[in-house]
Amino acid sequence: MYYSLNTSKTRLGKCLLFLFASCMVYLIVVFLSTIGSYYSNNQVRRIEDKVELYGLSHDSSQITNYKSSHVSFPLDQSKEKLLAKEYFYTVKKGDSFIKILFDIGFNPQSAYYLTKGISELYSLKNLRIGQHIKFMFDPKSEHQVKLGDLPKFFLVQIDDKIIKGVLSKSSTKYKLKLLRKSLLRQSALVSGYAGNSLYNSAISNGAPKKLIMDYINLLNGEVNFQKDIKSDSKFKILFNYKELVDGKKIYDGNIIYAYLSLGSRKYEIYQYRDSKGHTNYYHNDGRNIKDTLLSAPIKNARISSGFGMRYHPILKKNKLHKGVDYAAKIGTPILAAGNGVVQVVRYGGGYGKYLAIKHDHQYSTLYAHMSRFKTGIQSGKKVKKGDVIGYVGNTGNSTGAHLHYEIRRYGKAIDPIRVKTLISTPLQGQKLLSFNQQKKKIDQLLYRCCTSQTKQQC
């Protein structure tokens, strides 16, 4: 009886063990079948030959591939967390690229090998504090990448550079390429009326600040912006700029065409690039605007006395005032009115501290009542238009701080305000023909830009 009972228990134990083993086998088969079905239904789709940046899709034909490399490294099999498809990172003090990859979720070993491969294509020493880096991992795939698994496709965008990585079929090697985002050259027209302020009006119409200052400097030799500009003065600024394929502007460019109307006076300035690649600006008839003299060689100053006969406040008699006086604070910089050679640097007489510049065989300019000359200014020194040559003072026969400015033609004083065309060597021959061809293209571009604006604006 004792033996029979033990035998029954033994048989029962074997049956229970068999049933338990059968259940485990069934569960394992079901689990493996489920996993296989999941991966078969969620295969990574073929990555099309497009890249997505800042939410926009761009054909890769717009992106230039100019370096490539390969990097191999082992895989980490941990599958605890998921890797985000997009990751934005701002470089902080003490950051390195390998540390950034580690922070994203790459294991140290993978981060090391990946950094090593990328550094062969792009110097990661160029990273700077505040720089933005964008990472994209398998953006076209429904498959979520797990930490430890390496993405089959990734993009790293640093400024205008993109590092693209594609994982090999063996899943042990990345083929890396350094791509340069295409730069698109664009043109834009800003136009309007001066109103209360030409500067503010241009800003409100979308002109970059730098372009407005370039516009003012371009026409400063022809126009007195403190006196001549009226509320109905019309301006146009046609300029080029560069932007990346994602629409981010990176360069404001240069003025192509500048226009200003002052009643019956109208100014049209065109950019001209010669056969050597040098860029200059010319009136519509081919006169070089850079050769004209500044009518006001000082900024932010008002005219306190004009050209012509006047009662001299110190000599107490009527006398020809041979120049224009610009009232300004002592120490205000005085600019050379044009390219030339300094002839006189002197102190004495009614002019106080003054200097004279010879610009060519016809024209010279004189600057008087200075507080001091700029260091290095002496007789025989060559200067360029816009160079600082001295500073406003109150020396000589002067009743207050101001600059006395004269323009002389063949030694005879002429009115700086009324004079229009001064020194100008017009284009001739083949150069004039080339200028007119470029001018025609600019006019066509101006017309196209105008079609997107109202007639009143253009």
Secondary structure, 3 states (H helix, E strand, C coil): CHHHHHHHHHHHHHHHHHHHHHHHHHHHHHHHHHHHHHHHHCCCCCCCCEEEECCEEEEHHHEEEEEEEEEECCCCCCCCCECCCEEEEECCCCCCHHHHHHHHCCCHHHHHHHHHHHHCCCCHHHCCCCCEEEEEECCCCCCCCECCCCCCEEEEEECCEEEEEEECCCCCEEEEEEEEECEEEEEEEEEEECCCCHHHHHHHCCCCHHHHHHHHHHHCCCCCCCCCCCCCCEEEEEEEEEEECCCCEEECCCEEEEEEEECCEEEEEEEEECCCCCEEEEECCCCEHHHCCCCCCCCCCEEEECCEEEECCCCCCEEEECCEEEECCCCCEEECCCCEEEEEEEECHHHCEEEEEECCCCEEEEEEEEEEECCCCCCCCEECCCCEEEEEECCCCCCCCEEEEEEEECCEEECCCCCCCCCCCCCCHHHHHHHHHHHHHHHHHHHHHHCCCCCCCC
